[in-house]
Amino acid sequence: MRRVAASRVFINEKEFHNNYVVELFEHLVMNHYPLTNELPMTEWLGGTIIIRGKEAYHTQEVLSPAELSTYDSCGDGHIQRL
């Protein structure tokens, strides 16, 4: 199990949370919840995590909902699969 946290996590294009944790198992999202206190073995990534289906992606940029709808950097390496 890998636990990562970011400044912003998008669950979908309309739902996002600040300071959120995503738990992954072999690149699949198992759980997500607010970061309310320091958790052991949590990797702080900062930026934005985008959850699409059961997969999660990360970018160093902190995106707003408006930016997410037009964000297309998959081709130039600014977004990576977790």
VEXPA-640686 format. One line per field, with one value per atom (N, C-alpha, C): chain; x, y, z; residue number from 1; atom name. Coordinates in steps of 0.1 Angstrom, whole numbers. Each point is the difference from the previous one (the first is absolute). Layout:
REM residues N
nulo: [A ...] .
X: [X ...] .
Y: [Y ...] .
Z: [Z ...] .
papa: [NUM ...] .
tigu: [CA ...] .
***
This chain:
REM residues 82
nulo: [A A A A A A A A A A A A A A A A A A A A A A A A A A A A A A A A A A A A A A A A A A A A A A A A A A A A A A A A A A A A A A A A A A A A A A A A A A A A A A A A A A A A A A A A A A A A A A A A A A A A A A A A A A A A A A A A A A A A A A A A A A A A A A A A A A A A A A A A A A A A A A A A A A A A A A A A A A A A A A A A A A A A A A A A A A A A A A A A A A A A A A A A A A A A A A A A A A A A A A A A A A A A A A A A A A A A A A A A A A A A A A A A A A A A A A A A A A A A A A A A A A A A A A] .
X: [9 -9 9 -3 7 -10 4 -8 7 -8 6 -10 5 -9 4 -10 3 -8 4 -7 -15 -2 -13 -2 -12 -3 -14 0 -13 -5 -12 -7 -7 -5 -5 1 -6 2 -7 -10 -7 3 6 2 15 5 14 1 12 3 14 2 13 6 14 7 -7 2 -7 10 -4 8 -6 8 -4 8 -7 7 -1 12 1 5 -4 5 2 13 4 -6 1 -4 -15 -8 -14 -5 -9 -5 -9 4 -8 -8 5 -7 5 -8 4 -7 6 -5 8 -6 7 13 9 12 -2 -3 -4 12 9 12 11 12 11 -1 1 -2 14 3 13 0 11 2 -9 -2 -7 9 0 9 -7 5 -6 5 -9 3 -2 -9 -3 -8 -2 -6 -14 -4 -14 1 -9 -3 -13 -1 -13 -3 -12 -5 -9 3 -8 -3 -13 -3 7 8 8 15 3 14 2 12 3 12 0 10 4 13 5 7 -2 7 5 11 6 -8 -8 -9 -12 -4 -12 -11 -9 -10 -13 -7 -13 -10 -13 -9 -1 1 0 12 12 12 0 -7 0 -8 -11 -8 8 10 8 14 3 14 3 10 3 15 7 15 5 -9 4 11 0 10 13 1 13 7 -5 7 -3 -9 -3 -9 -6 -9 5 0 5 -10 -1 -8 6 -8 6 -1] .
Y: [-12 12 12 10 12 11 9 11 13 8 13 11 12 12 11 9 11 12 12 12 0 -6 -1 -14 -6 -13 2 -3 0 -14 -2 -13 -1 11 1 15 4 14 10 -4 9 -1 -11 -2 -1 9 0 4 -4 2 5 9 5 -9 -2 -8 -13 -9 -13 -11 -12 -12 -10 -6 -11 -12 -11 -13 -9 -5 -7 -14 -10 -13 -4 -2 -4 10 13 10 2 -7 2 7 9 8 -9 -1 -9 9 12 9 14 9 14 7 10 6 13 8 13 -3 8 0 9 -5 8 1 -10 1 -8 1 -7 -15 -7 -14 -7 -10 -7 -6 -1 -6 6 13 7 9 -1 7 13 11 13 4 0 3 15 7 13 0 12 1 -6 -7 -5 -15 -7 -14 -1 -6 -1 -15 -3 -14 -2 -10 -3 -15 -3 -14 -6 -10 -6 4 9 4 14 4 13 6 13 7 12 4 11 10 13 11 9 7 9 12 3 13 -2 10 0 6 -9 4 4 9 4 -8 -1 -7 5 13 5 -5 0 -4 -15 -8 -15 -3 7 -3 3 9 3 -6 -7 -4 -13 2 -11 -1 -4 -1 -14 -10 -14 -2 7 -3 6 10 7 -4 -10 -5 7 10 7 -7 -11 -8 -14 -7 -14 -8 -13 -10 -4 -1 -4 -15] .
Z: [0 0 0 -9 0 3 9 4 -4 -8 -5 4 1 3 -9 -3 -9 5 -5 4 -5 -12 -5 -7 3 -7 -6 -13 -8 0 5 -1 -14 -5 -13 -4 -11 -5 9 8 8 15 4 14 3 8 4 15 6 14 1 10 3 11 0 9 3 -10 0 -2 5 -1 -10 -8 -9 4 2 2 -12 -4 -13 3 -7 0 -14 -4 -13 -11 2 -8 -1 8 1 12 -1 11 9 13 9 9 3 10 -2 5 1 11 7 11 4 8 4 8 -2 8 12 11 12 10 -1 9 -8 6 -7 2 -12 0 -3 8 -3 -14 -6 -13 -11 0 -10 -8 -13 -9 -4 3 -4 -14 -9 -14 -3 7 -3 -13 -6 -13 0 -11 -2 -3 6 -4 -6 -12 -7 0 5 0 -12 -8 -12 1 3 2 12 -2 11 0 -9 -2 5 4 5 -8 -2 -8 9 -2 8 -9 3 -6 11 -2 10 2 -10 0 9 7 7 -9 -5 -10 6 -6 4 -8 3 -8 -14 -2 -14 -8 7 -7 -3 9 -3 -12 -3 -12 -13 1 -12 0 11 2 -8 -9 -9 -1 10 -1 0 -2 0 -10 -11 -11 3 9 1 14 7 12 12 1 12 10 -5 8 0 11 1 7 -4 7 13 11 12 2] .
papa: [1 1 1 2 2 2 3 3 3 4 4 4 5 5 5 6 6 6 7 7 7 8 8 8 9 9 9 10 10 10 11 11 11 12 12 12 13 13 13 14 14 14 15 15 15 16 16 16 17 17 17 18 18 18 19 19 19 20 20 20 21 21 21 22 22 22 23 23 23 24 24 24 25 25 25 26 26 26 27 27 27 28 28 28 29 29 29 30 30 30 31 31 31 32 32 32 33 33 33 34 34 34 35 35 35 36 36 36 37 37 37 38 38 38 39 39 39 40 40 40 41 41 41 42 42 42 43 43 43 44 44 44 45 45 45 46 46 46 47 47 47 48 48 48 49 49 49 50 50 50 51 51 51 52 52 52 53 53 53 54 54 54 55 55 55 56 56 56 57 57 57 58 58 58 59 59 59 60 60 60 61 61 61 62 62 62 63 63 63 64 64 64 65 65 65 66 66 66 67 67 67 68 68 68 69 69 69 70 70 70 71 71 71 72 72 72 73 73 73 74 74 74 75 75 75 76 76 76 77 77 77 78 78 78 79 79 79 80 80 80 81 81 81 82 82 82] .
tigu: [N CA C N CA C N CA C N CA C N CA C N CA C N CA C N CA C N CA C N CA C N CA C N CA C N CA C N CA C N CA C N CA C N CA C N CA C N CA C N CA C N CA C N CA C N CA C N CA C N CA C N CA C N CA C N CA C N CA C N CA C N CA C N CA C N CA C N CA C N CA C N CA C N CA C N CA C N CA C N CA C N CA C N CA C N CA C N CA C N CA C N CA C N CA C N CA C N CA C N CA C N CA C N CA C N CA C N CA C N CA C N CA C N CA C N CA C N CA C N CA C N CA C N CA C N CA C N CA C N CA C N CA C N CA C N CA C N CA C N CA C N CA C N CA C N CA C N CA C N CA C N CA C N CA C N CA C N CA C N CA C N CA C N CA C] .
***
